[in-house]
């Protein structure tokens, strides 16, 4: 007996298969679109937004170093401003390092540039100074000026205190540090009380992390701790007192086997896992193989100490 194909049944079967395929395609599209929306990828795909969400903790070795040269200076500040103004000169900066004020995910703003200036005590832009060191603008270089420079470095100045930032950069390196007060005392006609310098390690000793405490005036005190320039650098900055003069100085030292936690390491040395500062304003997690991760920057007005951020007071 010959079976005659039922065209209606065949058509119904094909229709069911087609409907299932369509449903699968639609379900896949819904999943893809949901992922795009949840990950905020639409602006990046269509180029209609200036907000690009990125994590700063895994892609920046030195917060603020947007030009990737391993140091923080006024060029980084200018590039952050240029990025905010959408200038082509800032198209290739490290966007992850521009998040200085700690708000994850946002494109750079002037607040990031100002935070970078404040954290690293930079002197950028153009300004006037009639007498170098005369930060209180009284027409004289005095111990008061040196004290004000110290307190600016330590974030101890009140908002009402007159302070000419452009007169504070005595050594002309575009940073305000205790060295500026020291140079003002040593090389200008400033008569100050006896200076004192103490340290926790053995002087100029790169094998041990140390801290110096420098005192020069009433209410003027500076503390500086040896540190690695960047987490992956072999260069460290060593602070030390100079003889019995009461002065202090610093030196950049290249370590043969690398720098870790403010000291030169030994060949094949293992690290103790934990959080460590890798400069005065940033810290990260370290495993036993000395690999760094989870980078974090301190907020404005904070410094890094013992693997965490504390008020810079």
C-alpha positions in Angstrom: 0.0 0.0 0.0 1.5 3.3 -1.0 1.5 6.2 1.6 0.6 9.5 0.1 2.5 12.5 1.8 0.3 14.8 3.8 1.3 18.3 2.6 -0.6 20.0 5.4 1.3 18.1 8.1 4.7 18.8 6.4 3.9 22.5 6.2 2.9 22.6 9.9 6.2 20.8 10.9 8.3 23.3 8.9 6.4 26.2 10.5 7.1 24.9 14.0 10.8 24.5 13.3 11.0 28.0 11.8 9.2 29.4 14.9 11.7 27.7 17.2 14.6 29.1 15.2 13.1 32.6 15.4 12.6 32.3 19.1 16.2 31.2 19.7 17.5 34.1 17.6 15.3 36.6 19.5 16.4 35.2 22.8 20.1 35.5 21.8 19.6 39.1 20.8 17.9 39.9 24.1 20.8 38.4 26.0 23.4 40.3 23.9 21.5 43.6 24.2 21.1 43.2 27.9 24.8 42.6 28.3 25.6 45.7 26.3 23.3 47.9 28.3 24.4 46.5 31.7 28.1 47.0 30.8 27.4 50.5 29.6 28.9 49.7 26.2 26.4 51.7 24.1 28.3 55.0 24.4 31.6 53.3 23.5 30.0 51.5 20.5 28.2 54.6 19.1 30.6 57.3 20.2 27.9 59.5 21.8 29.3 59.9 25.3 32.5 61.1 26.8 32.1 58.7 29.8 34.2 55.5 29.6 34.0 53.3 32.6 37.3 51.7 33.5 39.0 50.4 36.6 42.0 52.3 37.9 43.2 49.5 40.1 44.6 47.1 37.6 45.9 49.4 34.8 47.9 52.2 36.5 51.2 51.7 38.3 51.6 55.3 39.4 48.4 57.4 39.8 48.6 60.6 37.9 51.4 59.5 35.6 49.3 59.8 32.5 52.2 60.1 30.1 53.7 56.8 31.4 57.2 58.2 32.1 57.4 57.0 35.7 57.3 60.5 37.3 54.7 63.0 38.3 55.1 66.5 37.0 53.3 69.5 35.5 53.1 67.7 32.1 50.7 65.2 33.6 48.6 68.0 35.0 48.5 69.8 31.6 47.6 66.5 29.8 44.7 65.9 32.2 43.4 69.4 31.4 43.9 68.7 27.7 41.9 65.5 27.9 39.1 67.3 29.7 39.1 69.9 26.9 39.2 67.1 24.3 42.5 68.2 22.7 44.2 65.8 20.4 47.4 66.1 22.4 45.8 64.0 25.1 44.3 61.2 23.0 46.9 58.7 24.0 47.2 59.3 27.7 46.8 56.5 30.2 43.1 57.1 31.1 43.4 54.8 34.1 46.0 57.0 35.8 43.9 60.2 35.4 41.5 59.2 38.1 43.4 61.2 40.8 40.4 62.3 42.9 39.2 58.8 43.4 36.0 58.7 41.5 36.1 55.5 39.4 34.9 55.5 35.8 34.8 59.1 34.9 36.8 60.9 32.2 39.3 63.4 33.7 38.1 66.7 35.0 39.8 69.8 36.4 39.3 68.3 39.9 41.7 65.5 39.0 44.3 68.0 37.8 43.9 70.1 41.0 44.1 66.9 43.2 47.4 65.9 41.4 48.8 69.4 42.1 47.8 69.2 45.8 48.9 65.6 46.5 52.4 66.1 44.9 52.8 69.8 45.8 53.4 70.8 42.2 54.0 74.3 41.1 52.5 74.6 37.6 51.4 77.4 35.3 52.5 81.0 35.4 52.5 83.1 38.5 54.4 86.0 39.9 56.9 86.2 42.8 58.8 89.3 43.7 61.2 87.7 46.2 61.9 83.9 46.1 61.0 82.3 49.4 58.8 85.2 50.5 55.6 83.2 50.7 53.8 85.5 53.1 54.5 88.5 50.7 55.8 90.8 53.4 58.9 91.7 51.4 61.3 89.7 53.5 62.8 86.2 53.6 62.4 85.0 57.2 62.0 81.9 59.3 58.3 82.4 59.1 58.5 81.8 55.4 60.4 78.6 55.9 57.9 77.5 58.5 55.0 78.2 56.1 56.7 76.1 53.4 57.0 73.2 55.8 53.4 73.5 56.8 52.2 73.7 53.2 54.1 70.5 52.5 52.4 68.9 55.5 48.9 70.2 54.6 48.8 72.2 57.8 48.1 75.7 56.4 44.6 77.2 56.9 42.6 78.5 54.0 43.0 82.0 55.3 46.8 81.9 55.5 48.5 84.1 52.8 50.7 81.8 50.8 52.3 82.6 47.4 52.9 79.2 45.9 55.1 80.6 43.2 57.6 81.9 45.8 57.7 78.5 47.6 59.6 76.6 44.9 63.0 77.8 46.2 65.0 75.1 44.4 63.1 75.6 41.2 62.1 71.9 40.6 58.3 72.6 40.3 57.6 70.8 43.6 57.2 72.3 47.1 59.1 70.0 49.6 61.0 70.4 52.8 64.1 70.9 50.7 62.8 74.3 49.6 62.6 75.4 53.3 66.1 73.9 53.8 67.5 75.8 50.9 65.9 79.0 52.0 67.5 78.6 55.5 70.9 77.6 54.1 71.5 79.9 51.2 69.5 83.1 52.0 69.9 85.6 54.8 67.4 83.8 57.1 68.4 83.4 60.7 66.6 80.4 62.3 66.9 78.4 65.5 69.2 75.4 65.5 68.2 72.7 63.1 67.8 69.1 64.1 67.7 65.9 62.0 67.1 62.3 63.2 66.6 59.1 61.3 65.5 55.5 62.0 68.0 53.6 59.8 71.8 53.9 59.4 71.9 57.1 57.4 72.5 56.6 53.7 71.6 52.9 53.9 69.6 51.7 50.8 69.4 48.1 52.3 67.0 49.3 55.0 63.8 51.4 54.8 64.1 54.4 57.1 62.4 57.7 58.0 64.0 61.0 58.8 62.5 63.7 61.0 63.7 67.2 60.3 63.1 70.1 62.7 64.0 73.7 62.1 61.5 76.0 63.7 58.7 76.1 66.1 55.7 74.4 64.5 57.8 73.3 61.6 58.5 69.6 61.3 59.0 67.4 58.3 59.0 63.6 58.0 60.2 61.8 54.9 60.4 58.0 54.4 62.5 56.1 51.8 60.4 54.9 48.9 60.6 53.1 45.5 59.9 55.5 42.6 57.3 53.1 41.1 56.2 49.6 42.0 58.2 48.1 39.1 61.2 50.4 39.3 64.7 49.5 40.5 65.2 53.1 41.6 64.5 54.3 45.2 64.7 57.6 47.0 66.9 57.5 50.1 66.6 60.2 52.7 69.4 60.8 55.2 70.7 63.3 57.7 73.9 65.2 56.7 76.6 64.8 59.4 76.0 66.8 62.6 74.8 69.9 60.7 71.1 69.2 61.4 70.4 69.2 57.7 69.0 66.4 55.6 69.4 65.4 52.0 68.1 62.7 49.5 69.5 60.6 46.7 68.1 58.5 43.9 69.7 55.0 44.0 69.4 52.3 41.4 69.1 48.9 43.1 70.8 45.9 41.4 68.0 43.5 42.3 65.0 45.8 42.4 63.3 48.0 45.0 60.6 46.8 47.4 58.9 48.7 50.2 61.5 51.5 50.4 64.7 49.5 50.2 66.9 47.6 47.8 66.2 43.9 47.8 68.6 40.9 47.7 68.9 38.5 44.8 66.1 35.8 44.9 64.4 37.4 47.9 60.8 36.4 48.6 58.2 38.9 49.6 56.0 38.8 52.7 52.4 39.0 51.3 50.4 42.0 52.3 49.7 45.6 51.3 52.7 47.9 50.7 53.3 51.5 49.7 55.2 51.9 46.4 55.5 55.6 46.7 54.3 58.2 49.2 50.8 58.4 47.8 49.9 54.9 46.5 49.8 51.3 47.7 49.0 47.8 46.4 48.8 44.1 47.3 51.9 42.0 47.0 52.1 38.2 46.9 55.1 35.9 47.9 56.6 36.2 44.5 56.7 40.0 44.7 53.9 40.4 42.1 51.8 43.6 42.6 48.0 43.9 42.1 45.0 45.9 43.3 46.6 49.4 43.0 45.1 52.2 45.0 45.8 55.9 45.4 45.5 57.9 48.5 43.0 60.7 48.6 44.0 64.4 48.6 45.5 65.3 52.0 46.7 61.7 52.7 50.0 59.9 52.4 50.8 56.2 52.3 52.3 54.6 55.4 52.6 50.9 56.3 50.6 49.8 53.3 47.6 52.2 53.8 46.6 55.8 53.6 46.7 58.2 56.6 46.2 61.9 57.0 49.2 63.9 56.0 49.6 65.7 59.3 
